[in-house]
Amino acid sequence: MKHGILFKSVRSIVVVVVAIFVGGFLIAIRSEPERRTTDVSIPVVQVAEAKAETRTMVIDAFGTVKPRDTLKLTAEVPGRVVFIHDGFKEGSAIDQDEVIVRIDQRTFLLDVRSAKVRIRQAVADIQRLGQEIDNLKGDIRLATANVNLTTKELSRIRALNKEDFASITSLDRSEQQDIQARMTLQAFQNSLSVTGSAMEQKQAALSMAKIDLDRAELALEKTEIRSDFNGWVLEKGVEMGEFITIGQPLGTVYRQGGLDVEVRIPLEKMQWIDPIFAQGDLPRAVVTMTGSDPNQVWQARVARVKATIDEKTRTLPMVLEVDSQKNGLISLRPGTFVRCTISGSRYDPVFVVPRHLLRPGNTLFVLEAGRLAMRKVEVLRRFKEEIFISQGLGKGDKIVLSPLAQAVDGMRLMEQKTTNPGNNS
């Protein structure tokens, strides 16, 4: 037992001694390491000089073209359709005051003739009554003269009777003649007094006959349905020979050149056009058909702003009136989906920089005297792939365009010239 323990101890000592010997040998034969110097390279970056610009803030919105003035053609008199204009078809043009639909006029022509006959009859009655009045006035003049004569004769007979030169019978006869003359005069005067009301009745009948004529002519006029303006037919709702009733719709026409677009502007974008409204002006706009030639545009203007903000989208509806005097509005029809670019306030100066160059914290990398400067800027607006900077940049500042890994403020950089970062706007 003792021999086994002694053997293990000797073996361990031998292993330790051999390890020490080998380690010393390796240390003795090692060589000195070669010293190398690391060269620090300066990053080469592309830069662009900041240039001040004058920019007009714009707002993009989309909407659908709608007619500004729409005329719904409706029948005001009943009857059978006897004429329809050849151009009364969907999509066709209709001229102002041109007859589009005509209803059978025969009954209405008879009403006009009947009213004219009643007018002639009323005029004849007035003329006859006027002649009767003239005759009564003549009779009154004669009756008055007769009364004067009978009165004088009665006075003469009375005087003779007092002198016993005239009998009682002559006096009685003279008194009766005077009374008869006065009664005749009274009858004529009574007849003349009632002619005033009779004349008013005749004149009222004439006025009523004229009203009936106007009504008949108006009904006759309504048998022809016309357009109040030059327009385009949206829809047609009547056919030849069809019997139509009062209030029946016949079609719809909208005014040529009168097109509107309703757009909805987010409230946060209103700041770009609000100053124009504050000045009492209306912002201008450009309308482009989606999917069409980008050069084919229509000028427009903001005509009115709705009074209520949309509760769901928190947007403010606006109506744009399209200018029909340019670029052939014929190709722009109701229902067309369009893009509207509204021009807002102008800002000068402003620096336009590609959006990807803006670092976290609204910071731009600027090259100053061969070193990197992390410049804090004030962003006026982020629009599409651009940012508009109002403060923090100056004319001629060199903006770093190249990406920099592990950028450190003040690190050395080498410049490589390039183009203006804002020229793609």
C-alpha positions as CSV (number, residue, x, y, z in Angstrom):
1,M,0.0,0.0,0.0
2,K,2.8,2.4,0.9
3,H,4.7,1.5,-2.3
4,G,1.7,2.4,-4.5
5,I,1.3,5.8,-2.9
6,L,5.0,6.5,-3.3
7,F,4.9,5.6,-7.0
8,K,2.1,8.0,-7.7
9,S,3.8,10.8,-6.0
10,V,7.0,10.3,-7.9
11,R,5.1,10.1,-11.2
12,S,3.4,13.5,-10.5
13,I,6.7,15.2,-9.7
14,V,8.2,13.9,-12.9
15,V,5.4,15.3,-15.0
16,V,5.6,18.7,-13.4
17,V,9.4,18.8,-13.9
18,V,9.0,17.8,-17.6
19,A,6.4,20.6,-18.2
20,I,8.6,23.2,-16.6
21,F,11.5,22.2,-18.8
22,V,9.4,22.2,-22.0
23,G,7.9,25.6,-21.2
24,G,11.3,27.1,-20.5
25,F,12.6,25.8,-23.8
26,L,9.8,27.3,-25.8
27,I,10.3,30.7,-24.2
28,A,13.9,30.5,-25.0
29,I,13.5,29.9,-28.7
30,R,10.6,32.4,-29.4
31,S,11.2,35.4,-31.8
32,E,10.3,39.1,-31.2
33,P,6.9,40.1,-32.9
34,E,7.0,42.5,-35.8
35,R,5.6,46.0,-35.1
36,R,3.2,47.4,-37.7
37,T,1.7,51.0,-38.0
38,T,-2.0,51.3,-39.0
39,D,-2.8,54.1,-41.5
40,V,-6.0,56.0,-40.7
41,S,-7.9,56.8,-44.0
42,I,-10.1,59.9,-44.4
43,P,-13.6,59.2,-45.8
44,V,-14.3,60.7,-49.2
45,V,-17.9,62.2,-49.4
46,Q,-20.0,63.8,-52.0
47,V,-21.3,67.3,-51.1
48,A,-23.6,69.8,-52.6
49,E,-23.9,73.5,-52.0
50,A,-27.1,74.7,-50.4
51,K,-29.0,77.1,-52.6
52,A,-31.9,79.4,-51.5
53,E,-35.1,79.0,-53.5
54,T,-38.5,80.5,-53.7
55,R,-41.1,77.8,-53.4
56,T,-44.9,77.7,-53.5
57,M,-46.4,75.3,-51.1
58,V,-48.9,73.0,-52.9
59,I,-51.5,70.5,-51.7
60,D,-52.3,67.4,-53.7
61,A,-55.9,66.1,-53.5
62,F,-58.1,63.8,-55.5
63,G,-61.7,64.2,-56.5
64,T,-64.4,63.3,-59.0
65,V,-65.7,65.8,-61.6
66,K,-69.3,66.9,-61.2
67,P,-71.5,69.2,-63.2
68,R,-71.8,72.7,-61.7
69,D,-75.2,73.4,-63.2
70,T,-77.6,70.5,-63.9
71,L,-81.0,71.0,-65.5
72,K,-83.6,68.3,-65.1
73,L,-86.1,68.5,-67.9
74,T,-89.6,68.0,-66.6
75,A,-93.0,68.1,-68.3
76,E,-95.2,71.0,-67.1
77,V,-98.2,70.0,-69.3
78,P,-99.6,66.7,-70.3
79,G,-99.8,65.3,-73.8
80,R,-98.2,63.0,-76.3
81,V,-94.7,63.5,-77.6
82,V,-94.6,64.4,-81.2
83,F,-91.0,65.6,-81.6
84,I,-87.6,64.8,-80.1
85,H,-84.4,66.5,-81.2
86,D,-82.0,64.3,-83.0
87,G,-79.2,65.4,-80.6
88,F,-81.2,64.5,-77.5
89,K,-79.0,61.5,-76.7
90,E,-76.6,60.8,-73.8
91,G,-73.3,62.5,-74.4
92,S,-74.6,64.8,-77.2
93,A,-74.5,68.6,-77.2
94,I,-77.6,70.7,-77.0
95,D,-77.7,74.4,-77.9
96,Q,-79.4,77.0,-75.7
97,D,-83.1,77.7,-76.5
98,E,-83.2,74.8,-78.9
99,V,-86.4,72.7,-78.8
100,I,-85.5,69.3,-77.3
101,V,-89.0,67.8,-76.9
102,R,-92.4,69.0,-78.2
103,I,-95.8,67.8,-76.9
104,D,-98.9,67.7,-79.1
105,Q,-100.0,71.4,-79.3
106,R,-103.5,71.0,-80.9
107,T,-105.5,71.2,-77.7
108,F,-103.4,74.2,-76.5
109,L,-103.8,76.0,-79.8
110,L,-107.6,75.6,-79.4
111,D,-107.4,77.1,-75.9
112,V,-105.5,80.1,-77.3
113,R,-108.1,80.6,-80.1
114,S,-110.9,80.3,-77.5
115,A,-109.3,82.9,-75.3
116,K,-108.9,85.3,-78.2
117,V,-112.6,84.9,-79.1
118,R,-113.6,85.8,-75.5
119,I,-111.3,88.8,-75.7
120,R,-113.0,90.0,-78.9
121,Q,-116.4,89.4,-77.4
122,A,-115.5,91.4,-74.2
123,V,-114.2,94.2,-76.3
124,A,-117.4,94.3,-78.4
125,D,-119.5,94.3,-75.2
126,I,-117.4,97.2,-73.9
127,Q,-117.8,99.1,-77.1
128,R,-121.6,98.5,-77.2
129,L,-121.9,99.6,-73.6
130,G,-119.9,102.7,-74.4
131,Q,-122.2,103.5,-77.2
132,E,-125.2,103.0,-74.9
133,I,-123.6,105.5,-72.5
134,D,-123.1,108.0,-75.2
135,N,-126.7,107.5,-76.3
136,L,-128.0,108.0,-72.7
137,K,-125.9,111.2,-72.3
138,G,-127.6,112.5,-75.6
139,D,-131.0,111.5,-74.3
140,I,-130.3,113.3,-71.0
141,R,-129.4,116.4,-72.9
142,L,-132.6,116.3,-74.9
143,A,-134.7,115.4,-71.8
144,T,-133.1,118.3,-69.9
145,A,-134.0,120.7,-72.7
146,N,-137.5,119.3,-72.8
147,V,-137.9,119.8,-69.0
148,N,-136.7,123.4,-69.5
149,L,-139.4,123.9,-72.1
150,T,-142.2,122.3,-70.1
151,T,-141.2,124.3,-67.0
152,K,-141.4,127.6,-69.0
153,E,-144.7,126.5,-70.5
154,L,-146.1,125.7,-67.1
155,S,-145.0,129.0,-65.7
156,R,-146.7,130.8,-68.7
157,I,-149.9,128.9,-68.3
158,R,-150.0,129.6,-64.5
159,A,-149.6,133.3,-65.2
160,L,-152.4,133.2,-67.8
161,N,-154.6,131.3,-65.4
162,K,-154.2,134.0,-62.8
163,E,-155.5,136.5,-65.3
164,D,-158.2,134.1,-66.4
165,F,-156.8,133.8,-69.8
166,A,-156.1,130.1,-69.4
167,S,-158.4,127.4,-68.2
168,I,-157.8,125.0,-65.4
169,T,-157.7,122.2,-68.0
170,S,-154.8,123.9,-69.8
171,L,-153.0,124.3,-66.5
172,D,-153.5,120.7,-65.6
173,R,-152.3,119.5,-69.0
174,S,-149.2,121.7,-68.7
175,E,-148.4,120.4,-65.3
176,Q,-148.7,116.8,-66.5
177,Q,-146.4,117.5,-69.5
178,D,-143.8,119.0,-67.1
179,I,-144.0,116.0,-64.8
180,Q,-143.7,113.6,-67.7
181,A,-140.6,115.4,-69.0
182,R,-139.0,115.3,-65.5
183,M,-139.8,111.6,-65.2
184,T,-138.2,110.9,-68.6
185,L,-135.1,112.8,-67.6
186,Q,-134.9,110.9,-64.3
187,A,-135.2,107.6,-66.1
188,F,-132.3,108.5,-68.4
189,Q,-130.2,109.6,-65.4
190,N,-130.9,106.4,-63.5
191,S,-129.9,104.3,-66.5
192,L,-126.7,106.3,-66.9
193,S,-125.8,105.9,-63.2
194,V,-125.8,102.0,-63.4
195,T,-123.5,102.0,-66.5
196,G,-120.4,102.5,-64.3
197,S,-120.7,99.1,-62.6
198,A,-121.7,97.5,-65.9
199,M,-118.6,98.9,-67.5
200,E,-116.5,97.6,-64.7
201,Q,-118.0,94.2,-65.2
202,K,-117.3,94.3,-68.9
203,Q,-113.7,95.5,-68.3
204,A,-113.2,92.7,-65.7
205,A,-114.5,90.2,-68.2
206,L,-112.0,91.6,-70.8
207,S,-109.1,91.3,-68.2
208,M,-110.1,87.8,-67.4
209,A,-110.2,86.9,-71.0
210,K,-106.7,88.3,-71.4
211,I,-105.5,86.3,-68.4
212,D,-107.0,83.2,-70.0
213,L,-105.1,84.0,-73.2
214,D,-101.9,84.4,-71.3
215,R,-102.5,81.1,-69.5
216,A,-103.3,79.4,-72.8
217,E,-100.2,80.8,-74.5
218,L,-98.0,79.9,-71.5
219,A,-99.4,76.3,-71.6
220,L,-98.7,76.3,-75.4
221,E,-95.2,77.5,-74.7
222,K,-94.6,74.8,-72.2
223,T,-95.4,72.2,-74.8
224,E,-91.8,72.9,-76.1
225,I,-89.1,71.8,-73.7
226,R,-85.8,73.8,-74.2
227,S,-82.5,74.1,-72.5
228,D,-81.6,77.3,-70.7
229,F,-77.9,77.0,-71.7
230,N,-75.5,75.3,-74.1
231,G,-75.1,71.9,-72.5
232,W,-74.4,68.2,-72.7
233,V,-77.1,65.5,-72.3
234,L,-76.5,63.3,-69.2
235,E,-79.5,61.1,-69.6
236,K,-82.7,60.8,-71.8
237,G,-86.0,59.6,-70.3
238,V,-88.6,59.9,-73.0
239,E,-89.4,58.3,-76.4
240,M,-91.4,59.5,-79.4
241,G,-95.2,58.9,-79.1
242,E,-95.1,58.5,-75.4
243,F,-97.9,60.1,-73.4
244,I,-96.4,62.1,-70.6
245,T,-97.9,63.7,-67.5
246,I,-97.2,66.8,-65.5
247,G,-94.0,66.4,-63.5
248,Q,-92.7,63.5,-65.5
249,P,-88.9,63.6,-65.9
250,L,-87.7,63.7,-69.5
251,G,-83.9,63.9,-69.1
252,T,-81.0,65.8,-67.6
253,V,-78.6,68.3,-69.2
254,Y,-75.6,70.0,-67.7
255,R,-74.0,73.3,-68.7
256,Q,-71.0,73.2,-71.1
257,G,-67.9,74.3,-69.4
258,G,-69.4,74.2,-66.0
259,L,-67.6,71.5,-64.1
260,D,-66.6,71.3,-60.4
261,V,-64.4,69.0,-58.4
262,E,-65.0,68.5,-54.7
263,V,-61.8,67.7,-52.8
264,R,-61.2,67.1,-49.1
265,I,-58.2,68.8,-47.5
266,P,-56.7,67.4,-44.2
267,L,-56.8,70.1,-41.5
268,E,-53.0,69.9,-40.9
269,K,-52.4,71.0,-44.6
270,M,-54.7,74.0,-44.4
271,Q,-51.8,76.1,-43.1
272,W,-50.3,76.2,-46.6
273,I,-53.3,77.9,-48.2
274,D,-54.9,79.7,-45.3
275,P,-52.8,82.9,-45.8
276,I,-54.3,83.3,-49.3
277,F,-57.8,83.2,-47.9
278,A,-56.8,85.6,-45.2
279,Q,-55.8,88.1,-48.0
280,G,-59.2,87.8,-49.5
281,D,-58.0,85.8,-52.5
282,L,-58.9,82.3,-53.8
283,P,-56.1,79.8,-54.3
284,R,-55.5,78.6,-57.9
285,A,-55.2,75.0,-58.8
286,V,-54.3,72.6,-61.6
287,V,-56.5,69.6,-62.5
288,T,-55.0,66.5,-64.2
289,M,-56.8,63.4,-65.3
290,T,-55.4,60.4,-63.7
291,G,-53.8,58.1,-66.2
292,S,-53.8,60.7,-69.0
293,D,-51.1,62.8,-70.6
294,P,-49.4,64.7,-67.8
295,N,-49.2,67.7,-70.0
296,Q,-53.0,67.8,-70.5
297,V,-54.1,69.9,-67.5
298,W,-57.0,72.3,-66.7
299,Q,-56.7,75.4,-64.7
300,A,-59.0,75.8,-61.8
301,R,-59.6,77.8,-58.7
302,V,-61.1,77.2,-55.2
303,A,-64.6,78.6,-55.5
304,R,-66.0,77.9,-52.1
305,V,-65.3,76.1,-48.8
306,K,-67.9,73.9,-47.2
307,A,-69.1,75.1,-43.8
308,T,-68.8,71.7,-42.1
309,I,-65.7,69.6,-41.4
310,D,-66.1,65.9,-42.1
311,E,-66.4,64.2,-38.7
312,K,-65.0,60.8,-39.9
313,T,-62.0,61.9,-41.9
314,R,-61.4,65.3,-40.2
315,T,-61.0,67.0,-43.5
316,L,-62.4,70.2,-44.9
317,P,-64.4,69.9,-48.2
318,M,-63.6,72.4,-50.9
319,V,-65.1,72.9,-54.3
320,L,-62.9,73.7,-57.3
321,E,-64.3,75.4,-60.4
322,V,-62.5,74.2,-63.5
323,D,-61.6,76.8,-66.1
324,S,-63.3,75.8,-69.3
325,Q,-61.6,78.4,-71.5
326,K,-58.4,76.4,-71.8
327,N,-57.2,73.0,-72.9
328,G,-60.5,71.8,-74.3
329,L,-62.8,71.0,-71.5
330,I,-64.8,68.7,-73.8
331,S,-62.5,65.8,-72.8
332,L,-63.2,66.4,-69.1
333,R,-66.6,64.8,-68.3
334,P,-68.6,64.3,-65.1
335,G,-67.4,61.2,-63.3
336,T,-63.8,61.6,-64.2
337,F,-61.4,60.9,-61.4
338,V,-58.8,63.7,-61.3
339,R,-55.8,64.9,-59.3
340,C,-55.9,68.5,-58.1
341,T,-52.8,70.4,-57.1
342,I,-53.7,73.5,-55.1
343,S,-51.2,76.3,-55.0
344,G,-50.7,77.9,-51.6
345,S,-48.3,80.5,-50.0
346,R,-44.9,81.3,-51.4
347,Y,-41.8,81.0,-49.1
348,D,-38.5,82.8,-49.8
349,P,-35.9,81.8,-49.0
350,V,-36.2,78.1,-48.5
351,F,-33.7,75.3,-48.9
352,V,-34.9,72.1,-50.6
353,V,-33.1,68.9,-49.6
354,P,-33.8,65.2,-50.4
355,R,-35.7,63.7,-47.6
356,H,-33.3,60.8,-46.9
357,L,-30.5,63.3,-46.0
358,L,-32.4,64.4,-42.8
359,R,-30.9,62.5,-39.8
360,P,-32.7,61.8,-36.5
361,G,-33.4,64.9,-34.5
362,N,-33.8,67.1,-37.7
363,T,-30.0,67.0,-38.3
364,L,-28.1,67.4,-41.5
365,F,-24.4,66.5,-42.1
366,V,-22.5,69.6,-43.3
367,L,-18.8,69.8,-44.3
368,E,-17.1,72.7,-42.6
369,A,-13.4,73.3,-43.1
370,G,-12.8,69.6,-43.9
371,R,-14.6,68.3,-40.9
372,L,-18.1,67.0,-40.3
373,A,-20.6,69.3,-38.6
374,M,-24.0,67.9,-37.4
375,R,-26.2,70.9,-38.1
376,K,-29.6,71.2,-36.4
377,V,-32.1,72.6,-38.9
378,E,-35.8,73.8,-38.7
379,V,-37.9,71.8,-41.1
380,L,-40.7,73.9,-42.7
381,R,-42.4,71.0,-44.4
382,R,-41.9,67.4,-45.5
383,F,-43.4,66.9,-48.9
384,K,-43.1,63.7,-50.9
385,E,-39.3,63.0,-51.2
386,E,-38.2,66.5,-50.2
387,I,-37.9,68.5,-47.1
388,F,-38.1,72.3,-47.0
389,I,-35.7,73.9,-44.5
390,S,-36.4,77.4,-43.3
391,Q,-33.6,77.9,-40.8
392,G,-30.3,76.2,-39.9
393,L,-28.8,76.3,-43.4
394,G,-27.1,79.2,-45.3
395,K,-26.3,79.8,-48.9
396,G,-23.2,77.9,-49.9
397,D,-23.2,75.4,-47.0
398,K,-21.8,72.1,-48.1
399,I,-24.3,69.3,-47.4
400,V,-22.9,65.8,-47.1
401,L,-24.7,63.4,-49.5
402,S,-22.7,60.2,-48.9
403,P,-23.8,57.8,-46.1
404,L,-21.4,57.8,-43.1
405,A,-21.1,54.8,-40.8
406,Q,-20.2,55.7,-37.2
407,A,-20.3,59.4,-37.9
408,V,-18.7,61.6,-35.3
409,D,-19.1,65.3,-35.0
410,G,-15.8,66.9,-36.0
411,M,-14.4,63.9,-37.9
412,R,-12.2,64.7,-40.9
413,L,-13.8,64.3,-44.4
414,M,-12.6,64.7,-47.9
415,E,-14.9,66.5,-50.4
416,Q,-16.0,65.2,-53.8
417,K,-18.1,67.7,-55.8
418,T,-21.6,66.8,-57.0
419,T,-24.9,68.4,-58.0
420,N,-27.4,70.4,-56.1
421,P,-29.5,68.1,-53.8
422,G,-32.6,70.0,-54.5
423,N,-32.6,69.9,-58.3
424,N,-34.9,66.9,-58.5
425,S,-37.8,69.0,-57.2
